[in-house]
């Protein structure tokens, strides 16, 4: 879709107003040169750029699980840059925010959902009224898992066709982050009037309302703790709109509408490769190939779950029979049914739809972020 047109007088007035006040403020306080690091083992860090950092603090600070949001500069070649240097575009830095959060309470994927709803990801020349590379959007990943999730989230946004133009927000490795001068921190609280005048004139809110409408305010899925060794990963369920655009019709029908796929005509019924099976919606670990067996039913069958805490069981009285339905705990995906006619040592048969699963080969577990399960597939000598 086209960018929202902003009256030229509002743009000019906002720029003059903002820059005049910034120049005055810049002489009041110095720059905090200390690098920020996670404060505890329960804190993770996300770094995003979305134009003026004044506007990027509020949407993240109000989220449950977010401990702090710091405005600053990153991605450039000059050490300890000042606001004046960055705003001139002479250092290669962008204005950015660094978010400190508890991954057991909010996921990185949810933070990405909030990011998309607060920027124009199709604009590579700046953001709204602020033009130049120093105001461009970007995702700075801190590890392989963040990179994978960022790429997945960006692909999903692209597939949704919410925007007529290509998503150009780059995903790059995190670099040194320099906190901005103190007067920039929580500017929307310290100088509410100036902030509101600038934000209104920038056109950011009009663009977001036009692009997202009632979906503007993303609500993160509440995280459920478990004894899963990978519970540090915050498994969550995307919105129904996203699922409709990212899942195949069969995957959506099975996981969201409690459907059943055809026997012998599904992806994993005869898969003999070593690895684990995770929820196609959330990625939470469900089953291992070490517990898979040939049941003669035409569906993948397992004697036990890989992580029992990721399973929920319900009574299913459909089709004039009573069965035990199996669902994933975090994403609430319909998986299949549980029967008591399986082989030893459990005597159980988890009869599961392939469409509910994503398979991760043993050789790719580390890369995919499931390295804690690699030991299941080590050859015994």
C-alpha positions as CSV (number, residue, x, y, z in Angstrom):
1,X,0.0,0.0,0.0
2,X,1.2,3.6,-0.6
3,X,2.7,5.6,2.2
4,X,0.3,8.0,4.0
5,X,0.7,11.5,2.6
6,X,1.5,14.2,5.3
7,X,0.9,17.9,4.7
8,X,4.1,19.7,4.0
9,X,3.5,22.4,6.6
10,X,3.1,19.9,9.4
11,X,6.3,18.2,8.3
12,X,8.3,21.5,8.2
13,X,6.9,22.8,11.4
14,X,7.6,19.5,13.3
15,X,11.1,19.4,12.0
16,X,11.9,22.9,13.0
17,X,10.3,22.5,16.4
18,X,12.0,19.2,17.1
19,X,15.5,20.3,15.9
20,X,15.4,23.6,17.8
21,X,14.5,21.9,21.1
22,X,17.1,19.2,20.5
23,X,19.9,21.6,20.0
24,X,19.0,23.4,23.2
25,X,18.7,20.2,25.1
26,X,22.0,18.8,23.8
27,X,24.0,21.4,25.7
28,X,22.3,20.4,29.0
29,X,23.6,16.9,29.5
30,X,26.5,14.7,28.3
31,X,26.3,11.3,26.6
32,X,26.3,8.1,28.7
33,X,29.2,6.2,27.2
34,X,28.7,2.9,29.1
35,X,27.8,-0.2,27.1
36,X,24.6,-2.0,28.3
37,X,24.7,-5.7,29.0
38,X,22.0,-8.1,30.3
39,X,21.6,-7.5,34.1
40,X,20.9,-11.2,35.0
41,X,20.6,-14.7,33.6
42,X,16.8,-14.0,33.3
43,X,17.3,-11.1,31.0
44,X,17.7,-11.2,27.2
45,X,18.4,-8.3,24.9
46,X,16.7,-7.3,21.6
47,X,17.9,-4.4,19.5
48,X,15.7,-2.7,16.9
49,X,15.9,0.5,14.8
50,X,12.7,2.2,13.7
51,X,13.5,5.8,13.1
52,X,13.3,8.3,15.9
53,X,14.0,6.5,19.1
54,X,11.6,8.7,21.1
55,X,8.7,6.9,19.3
56,X,10.2,3.4,19.8
57,X,10.4,3.4,23.6
58,X,6.7,3.6,24.5
59,X,5.3,0.6,22.6
60,X,7.9,-1.8,24.2
61,X,8.0,-0.3,27.7
62,X,4.4,-1.1,28.4
63,X,4.8,-4.8,27.5
64,X,4.7,-7.5,30.3
65,X,8.2,-9.0,30.8
66,X,10.1,-5.9,29.4
67,X,12.4,-4.6,32.1
68,X,14.0,-1.6,30.4
69,X,14.1,0.1,27.0
70,X,17.2,2.2,26.2
71,X,17.5,4.7,23.4
72,X,20.9,4.7,21.6
73,X,23.0,4.4,18.5
74,X,24.4,1.3,16.8
75,X,25.6,0.0,13.5
76,X,28.2,2.7,12.8
77,X,31.9,3.1,12.6
78,X,32.6,5.9,15.2
79,X,33.1,5.1,18.8
80,X,31.0,7.0,21.4
81,X,29.0,9.0,18.9
82,X,27.0,12.1,20.0
83,X,23.4,12.9,18.9
84,X,24.7,15.7,16.7
85,X,27.1,13.4,14.9
86,X,24.6,10.7,14.3
87,X,21.8,13.1,13.2
88,X,24.2,14.5,10.6
89,X,24.6,11.0,9.2
90,X,28.4,11.2,9.4
91,X,29.0,8.1,11.7
92,X,27.0,5.3,10.0
93,X,24.9,4.7,13.1
94,X,21.2,4.5,13.3
95,X,18.9,5.6,16.1
96,X,17.9,2.4,17.9
97,X,16.4,1.0,21.1
98,X,17.8,-1.8,23.1
99,X,15.1,-3.9,24.9
100,X,15.9,-5.8,28.1
101,X,13.3,-8.5,28.7
102,X,12.5,-11.7,30.5
103,X,12.2,-14.5,27.9
104,X,10.1,-16.5,30.3
105,X,7.4,-13.8,30.2
106,X,7.6,-12.5,26.7
107,X,9.1,-14.0,23.5
108,X,11.4,-12.5,21.0
109,X,8.9,-13.3,18.3
110,X,6.3,-11.2,20.2
111,X,8.7,-8.3,20.3
112,X,9.1,-8.6,16.6
113,X,5.3,-8.4,16.2
114,X,5.3,-5.1,18.1
115,X,8.2,-3.8,16.0
116,X,6.3,-4.3,12.7
117,X,3.3,-2.5,14.1
118,X,5.4,0.6,14.9
119,X,7.4,1.2,11.7
120,X,7.1,1.4,7.9
121,X,9.1,-1.7,6.9
122,X,8.8,-0.8,3.2
123,X,10.8,2.4,3.6
124,X,14.6,2.1,3.1
125,X,15.3,5.8,3.2
126,X,14.3,6.6,6.7
127,X,11.1,6.6,8.7
128,X,8.2,9.0,8.2
129,X,9.3,12.6,8.5
130,X,12.9,11.7,9.4
131,X,15.0,11.0,6.3
132,X,18.4,9.5,5.9
133,X,20.2,6.2,6.7
134,X,20.5,7.2,10.4
135,X,16.7,6.9,10.7
136,X,16.3,3.6,8.8
137,X,14.7,0.5,10.3
138,X,16.7,-2.6,11.1
139,X,16.7,-5.7,13.3
140,X,20.0,-6.4,15.0
141,X,20.2,-10.1,16.1
142,X,22.3,-11.2,19.1
143,X,22.4,-14.9,18.4
144,X,21.4,-17.6,15.9
145,X,17.9,-18.1,17.4
146,X,17.1,-14.4,17.1
147,X,18.3,-14.4,13.5
148,X,16.1,-17.4,12.7
149,X,13.0,-15.9,14.4
150,X,13.6,-12.5,12.7
151,X,13.8,-14.1,9.3
152,X,10.7,-16.2,10.0
153,X,8.7,-13.2,11.2
154,X,9.8,-11.1,8.2
155,X,8.8,-13.8,5.8
156,X,5.4,-14.1,7.4
157,X,4.9,-10.4,7.1
158,X,5.9,-10.6,3.5
159,X,3.5,-13.5,2.8
160,X,0.6,-11.7,4.5
161,X,0.6,-9.0,1.7
162,X,-0.3,-6.4,4.2
163,X,1.9,-4.0,2.3
164,X,2.0,-3.5,-1.4
165,X,5.7,-2.8,-1.4
166,X,8.6,-5.1,-0.5
167,X,9.6,-5.5,3.1
168,X,13.1,-3.9,3.2
169,X,14.0,-3.8,6.9
170,X,17.4,-5.6,7.1
171,X,18.3,-8.3,9.6
172,X,22.0,-7.8,10.6
173,X,24.3,-8.9,13.4
174,X,24.3,-6.8,16.5
175,X,27.1,-4.3,16.9
176,X,28.2,-2.0,19.7
177,X,25.3,-0.1,21.2
178,X,25.9,3.3,22.7
179,X,23.2,4.7,25.0
180,X,22.0,8.1,23.9
181,X,22.3,11.2,26.0
182,X,20.3,11.2,29.1
183,X,17.8,13.8,27.9
184,X,16.7,11.4,25.2
185,X,15.9,8.5,27.6
186,X,12.1,8.3,28.2
187,X,11.7,11.6,26.3
188,X,8.0,10.9,26.0
189,X,7.7,11.1,29.8
190,X,10.1,14.0,30.4
191,X,8.8,16.3,27.6
192,X,5.3,15.0,26.9
193,X,4.2,18.1,25.0
194,X,7.2,18.2,22.7
195,X,6.9,14.5,22.1
196,X,3.3,14.6,21.2
197,X,3.8,17.5,18.9
198,X,6.7,15.8,17.1
199,X,4.9,12.4,16.9
200,X,1.7,13.9,15.5
201,X,3.6,15.9,12.9
202,X,5.8,12.9,11.9
203,X,2.9,11.0,10.4
204,X,3.8,7.8,12.1
205,X,0.5,7.2,13.8
206,X,-1.5,7.9,10.7
207,X,0.5,5.4,8.8
208,X,0.2,2.7,11.5
209,X,-3.6,3.2,11.7
210,X,-3.9,3.0,8.0
211,X,-1.7,-0.2,7.8
212,X,-2.9,-2.1,10.8
213,X,-6.3,-0.7,11.9
214,X,-7.7,-2.6,14.9
215,X,-4.6,-4.9,14.9
216,X,-2.4,-2.0,15.8
217,X,-2.0,-3.0,19.4
218,X,-0.5,-6.5,19.5
219,X,-1.2,-8.5,22.6
220,X,1.5,-11.0,23.4
221,X,0.4,-14.6,24.3
222,X,0.8,-15.3,28.0
223,X,3.7,-17.7,28.5
224,X,3.3,-20.9,30.4
225,X,6.3,-22.3,32.3
226,X,7.2,-25.9,32.1
227,X,10.0,-28.3,33.0
228,X,10.9,-28.7,29.4
229,X,14.7,-28.3,29.2
230,X,14.0,-25.8,26.4
231,X,11.5,-23.8,28.5
232,X,13.9,-20.8,28.2
233,X,12.4,-20.5,24.7
234,X,9.0,-18.7,25.0
235,X,6.7,-20.7,22.8
236,X,3.7,-18.7,21.6
237,X,0.8,-18.8,19.2
238,X,0.7,-16.2,16.4
239,X,-2.6,-14.5,15.6
240,X,-5.2,-16.4,13.6
241,X,-4.7,-13.9,10.7
242,X,-1.0,-14.8,10.6
243,X,-1.7,-18.5,10.8
244,X,-4.1,-18.4,7.9
245,X,-1.3,-16.9,5.8
246,X,1.6,-19.0,7.0
247,X,0.1,-22.5,7.4
248,X,-1.1,-24.6,4.5
249,X,-4.8,-25.2,4.3
250,X,-4.4,-28.8,5.7
251,X,-2.2,-27.5,8.6
252,X,-4.7,-24.8,9.5
253,X,-7.6,-27.2,9.3
254,X,-5.9,-29.8,11.5
255,X,-4.3,-27.6,14.1
256,X,-7.0,-24.9,14.3
257,X,-10.2,-26.7,13.4
258,X,-9.5,-30.1,14.9
259,X,-9.4,-31.8,11.5
260,X,-7.8,-35.1,10.5
261,X,-5.6,-35.6,7.4
262,X,-5.8,-38.6,5.1
263,X,-3.8,-41.8,6.2
264,X,-0.8,-42.8,4.1
265,X,-1.0,-39.5,2.2
266,X,0.7,-37.3,4.8
267,X,4.3,-36.2,5.2
268,X,5.7,-38.2,8.2
269,X,3.7,-41.5,8.4
270,X,6.6,-43.4,6.9
271,X,9.5,-41.1,7.9
272,X,12.4,-43.2,9.4
273,X,14.9,-40.4,9.7
274,X,16.4,-39.6,13.2
275,X,15.2,-36.3,14.8
276,X,12.5,-34.7,16.8
277,X,9.0,-33.4,15.9
278,X,7.9,-30.0,17.1
279,X,4.6,-28.1,16.9
280,X,4.2,-26.6,13.4
281,X,2.7,-23.5,15.0
282,X,4.9,-22.8,18.1
283,X,7.9,-24.9,17.7
284,X,7.5,-26.6,21.1
285,X,9.1,-30.1,21.2
286,X,6.6,-32.9,21.1
287,X,8.0,-36.3,19.9
288,X,11.2,-38.1,19.1
289,X,12.0,-40.5,16.3
290,X,13.4,-42.8,19.1
291,X,9.8,-43.4,20.2
292,X,8.2,-43.6,16.7
293,X,6.9,-47.0,15.5
294,X,4.9,-48.5,12.6
295,X,1.3,-48.8,13.7
296,X,-0.2,-49.8,10.4
297,X,-2.7,-46.9,10.6
298,X,-1.1,-44.5,8.0
299,X,-0.4,-41.8,10.6
300,X,2.8,-41.1,12.6
301,X,2.6,-43.0,15.9
302,X,4.7,-42.7,19.0
303,X,4.8,-44.6,22.3
304,X,5.4,-41.5,24.4
305,X,5.9,-37.7,24.1
306,X,9.3,-36.2,24.1
307,X,8.2,-33.5,26.7
308,X,5.1,-34.5,28.5
309,X,4.6,-31.0,29.9
310,X,4.1,-29.8,26.3
311,X,1.0,-32.0,26.0
312,X,-2.6,-31.5,27.0
313,X,-5.3,-34.2,27.0
314,X,-9.0,-33.6,26.5
315,X,-12.1,-35.9,26.2
316,X,-13.3,-36.1,22.6
317,X,-16.9,-37.3,22.2
318,X,-17.3,-36.6,18.5
319,X,-18.4,-39.2,15.9
320,X,-20.4,-41.1,18.6
321,X,-17.3,-42.3,20.4
322,X,-15.2,-41.3,23.4
323,X,-11.5,-40.8,22.7
324,X,-8.6,-38.9,24.3
325,X,-7.6,-35.9,22.2
326,X,-4.0,-34.7,22.4
327,X,-3.2,-31.0,22.0
328,X,0.0,-29.0,22.4
329,X,0.1,-27.0,25.7
330,X,1.4,-23.7,24.5
331,X,0.0,-23.2,21.0
332,X,-3.2,-25.3,21.7
333,X,-2.8,-27.1,18.4
334,X,-4.9,-30.2,17.8
335,X,-2.4,-33.0,17.3
336,X,-4.3,-36.2,17.2
337,X,-5.5,-38.9,19.7
338,X,-4.1,-41.2,22.4
339,X,-4.9,-44.9,22.5
340,X,-3.9,-47.7,24.8
341,X,-3.1,-50.3,22.2
342,X,0.6,-49.4,21.6
343,X,3.7,-51.5,22.1
344,X,5.8,-51.8,25.2
345,X,7.3,-50.3,27.2
346,X,4.4,-47.9,27.5
347,X,1.5,-49.7,25.8
348,X,0.4,-46.3,24.4
349,X,-0.1,-45.1,20.9
350,X,0.0,-41.4,20.2
351,X,-1.7,-41.2,16.8
352,X,-0.7,-37.8,15.4
353,X,-1.4,-35.8,12.3
354,X,1.7,-35.0,10.2
355,X,0.1,-31.6,9.5
356,X,0.5,-30.7,13.2
357,X,4.3,-31.4,13.1
358,X,7.5,-29.9,11.9
359,X,10.4,-32.4,11.7
360,X,14.0,-31.4,12.7
361,X,16.7,-33.9,11.7
362,X,19.2,-34.9,14.3
363,X,22.0,-33.3,12.3
364,X,20.2,-29.9,12.5
365,X,19.2,-29.7,16.1
366,X,22.0,-27.4,17.2
367,X,21.5,-25.0,14.4
368,X,17.7,-25.0,14.9
369,X,18.1,-24.2,18.6
370,X,17.2,-27.7,20.0
371,X,20.7,-28.8,20.9
372,X,19.6,-30.1,24.3
373,X,18.1,-33.1,22.4
374,X,21.2,-34.0,20.3
375,X,22.4,-36.5,22.9
376,X,19.3,-38.7,22.1
377,X,20.9,-39.5,18.8
378,X,24.5,-40.1,19.8
379,X,25.8,-43.5,18.7
380,X,26.6,-45.8,21.6
381,X,30.0,-47.5,21.5
